[in-house]
């Protein structure tokens, strides 16, 4: 992969983290890990998943939650329900200067609709997945303003397994037999 910043992009002002509110679509193991990291910055995290439960909104509530979000993080599998869910209507509901982060699957976001919003410099985005991978040379995303692109590297480096074990990740044991002498899994965490 190659690293490249968005073309013609001026630096985006960053507000204090404690002034930000995020909406997270897809609240499973990865969503929980993201929340754990964001809470250190005193970010209000509003969680959304397929079905409502205590502290988690249902997918159907997302339309009413997006307009208040400073950051929307997508952490969903690619299904018929999620394919293209971030379309022009979804993006239009986002507040000005909001940030869309897609670490789910590329086809969850309508790339053409995202390019329009980025071109208008109304929102910003951070992507490590694309609807076409690898992203072809000359694709409009390479020069889109207000876009941070990174190669998808999560889990593809040495040391991920032992770190997951230390953090008590519930799926750490599934990372493969190539690991040796992984630390024992800590006891389950309890709510504070």
VENJOGI-V267796 format. One record per residue. N is the residue number from 1. RES is the residue in three letters. SS is DSSP state (hx for helix, st for strand, lp for the rest). BURIAL is I if it has 24 or more other C-alpha atoms within 12 Angstrom, else O. D_LAST is the distance of its C-alpha to the last C-alpha in Angstrom with 2 decimals. Layout:
N&RES&SS&BURIAL&D_LAST, N&RES&SS&BURIAL&D_LAST
This chain:
1&UNK&lp&O&41.30, 2&UNK&lp&O&42.07, 3&UNK&lp&O&40.13, 4&UNK&lp&O&41.62, 5&UNK&lp&O&40.49, 6&UNK&lp&I&41.42, 7&UNK&lp&O&44.98, 8&UNK&lp&O&46.00, 9&UNK&lp&O&42.46, 10&UNK&lp&O&41.89, 11&UNK&lp&O&38.60, 12&UNK&lp&O&35.91, 13&UNK&lp&O&34.41, 14&UNK&lp&O&30.68, 15&UNK&lp&O&28.76, 16&UNK&lp&O&25.86, 17&UNK&hx&O&22.70, 18&UNK&hx&O&20.89, 19&UNK&hx&O&23.65, 20&UNK&lp&I&23.07, 21&UNK&st&I&21.66, 22&UNK&st&I&21.55, 23&UNK&st&I&22.15, 24&UNK&st&I&21.38, 25&UNK&st&I&23.74, 26&UNK&lp&I&22.72, 27&UNK&lp&I&19.10, 28&UNK&lp&I&19.07, 29&UNK&hx&O&18.22, 30&UNK&hx&I&19.89, 31&UNK&hx&I&18.47, 32&UNK&hx&I&14.88, 33&UNK&hx&O&16.07, 34&UNK&hx&I&17.75, 35&UNK&hx&I&14.82, 36&UNK&hx&O&12.81, 37&UNK&hx&O&15.92, 38&UNK&hx&I&16.62, 39&UNK&hx&O&13.45, 40&UNK&hx&O&14.69, 41&UNK&hx&O&17.70, 42&UNK&lp&O&16.04, 43&UNK&lp&I&17.56, 44&UNK&st&I&16.94, 45&UNK&st&I&16.70, 46&UNK&st&I&18.30, 47&UNK&st&I&18.26, 48&UNK&st&I&21.40, 49&UNK&st&I&22.34, 50&UNK&lp&I&25.25, 51&UNK&lp&O&23.86, 52&UNK&lp&O&21.48, 53&UNK&st&O&18.32, 54&UNK&lp&O&15.33, 55&UNK&lp&O&14.46, 56&UNK&st&I&17.41, 57&UNK&st&I&21.00, 58&UNK&st&O&24.04, 59&UNK&hx&I&26.57, 60&UNK&hx&O&29.01, 61&UNK&hx&O&26.97, 62&UNK&hx&I&27.29, 63&UNK&hx&I&30.66, 64&UNK&hx&O&29.36, 65&UNK&hx&I&26.30, 66&UNK&hx&I&28.23, 67&UNK&lp&I&30.34, 68&UNK&lp&I&27.43, 69&UNK&lp&I&25.93, 70&UNK&lp&I&26.73, 71&UNK&st&I&25.71, 72&UNK&st&I&25.89, 73&UNK&st&I&24.64, 74&UNK&st&I&26.30, 75&UNK&lp&I&24.75, 76&UNK&lp&I&26.80, 77&UNK&lp&I&29.33, 78&UNK&lp&O&32.95, 79&UNK&lp&O&34.03, 80&UNK&lp&O&36.68, 81&UNK&lp&O&34.10, 82&UNK&lp&I&32.75, 83&UNK&lp&O&36.12, 84&UNK&lp&I&37.19, 85&UNK&lp&I&34.38, 86&UNK&st&I&34.27, 87&UNK&lp&I&37.83, 88&UNK&hx&O&39.83, 89&UNK&hx&O&38.45, 90&UNK&hx&I&34.79, 91&UNK&hx&I&35.60, 92&UNK&hx&I&37.58, 93&UNK&hx&I&34.56, 94&UNK&lp&I&32.62, 95&UNK&lp&I&32.89, 96&UNK&lp&O&35.27, 97&UNK&lp&I&33.95, 98&UNK&lp&I&30.90, 99&UNK&st&I&29.99, 100&UNK&st&I&30.03, 101&UNK&st&I&28.42, 102&UNK&st&I&29.59, 103&UNK&lp&I&28.15, 104&UNK&lp&I&28.92, 105&UNK&lp&I&32.63, 106&UNK&hx&I&35.58, 107&UNK&hx&I&37.08, 108&UNK&hx&I&34.06, 109&UNK&st&I&35.54, 110&UNK&lp&I&39.15, 111&UNK&hx&I&40.46, 112&UNK&hx&O&43.48, 113&UNK&hx&O&41.45, 114&UNK&hx&I&39.08, 115&UNK&hx&I&42.17, 116&UNK&hx&I&43.51, 117&UNK&hx&I&40.40, 118&UNK&hx&I&40.23, 119&UNK&hx&I&43.98, 120&UNK&lp&O&43.58, 121&UNK&lp&I&40.96, 122&UNK&lp&I&38.80, 123&UNK&lp&I&35.61, 124&UNK&st&I&34.55, 125&UNK&st&I&33.29, 126&UNK&st&I&31.89, 127&UNK&st&I&32.93, 128&UNK&lp&I&32.92, 129&UNK&lp&I&34.43, 130&UNK&lp&I&37.69, 131&UNK&lp&I&39.67, 132&UNK&lp&O&42.33, 133&UNK&lp&O&41.37, 134&UNK&lp&O&42.60, 135&UNK&lp&I&43.18, 136&UNK&lp&O&46.97, 137&UNK&lp&O&48.69, 138&UNK&lp&O&49.78, 139&UNK&lp&O&46.99, 140&UNK&hx&O&46.27, 141&UNK&hx&I&42.60, 142&UNK&hx&I&43.87, 143&UNK&hx&O&45.23, 144&UNK&lp&I&42.94, 145&UNK&lp&I&41.79, 146&UNK&lp&I&38.13, 147&UNK&st&I&37.06, 148&UNK&st&I&35.18, 149&UNK&st&I&35.95, 150&UNK&lp&I&34.63, 151&UNK&lp&O&35.48, 152&UNK&lp&I&33.01, 153&UNK&lp&O&32.06, 154&UNK&lp&O&28.51, 155&UNK&lp&O&28.75, 156&UNK&lp&O&32.40, 157&UNK&lp&O&32.27, 158&UNK&lp&O&32.15, 159&UNK&lp&O&28.97, 160&UNK&hx&O&26.72, 161&UNK&hx&I&26.28, 162&UNK&hx&I&25.26, 163&UNK&hx&O&22.78, 164&UNK&hx&I&21.25, 165&UNK&hx&I&21.11, 166&UNK&hx&O&19.40, 167&UNK&lp&O&16.67, 168&UNK&lp&O&16.34, 169&UNK&lp&I&18.00, 170&UNK&lp&O&18.82, 171&UNK&lp&O&22.40, 172&UNK&hx&I&23.17, 173&UNK&hx&I&25.54, 174&UNK&hx&O&27.68, 175&UNK&lp&O&28.62, 176&UNK&lp&O&31.92, 177&UNK&lp&O&33.91, 178&UNK&lp&O&35.23, 179&UNK&lp&O&32.29, 180&UNK&lp&O&32.90, 181&UNK&lp&O&30.81, 182&UNK&lp&O&27.39, 183&UNK&lp&O&24.63, 184&UNK&lp&O&22.96, 185&UNK&lp&O&19.94, 186&UNK&lp&O&16.70, 187&UNK&lp&O&14.78, 188&UNK&lp&O&12.55, 189&UNK&lp&O&9.01, 190&UNK&lp&O&6.38, 191&UNK&lp&O&3.78, 192&UNK&lp&O&0.00
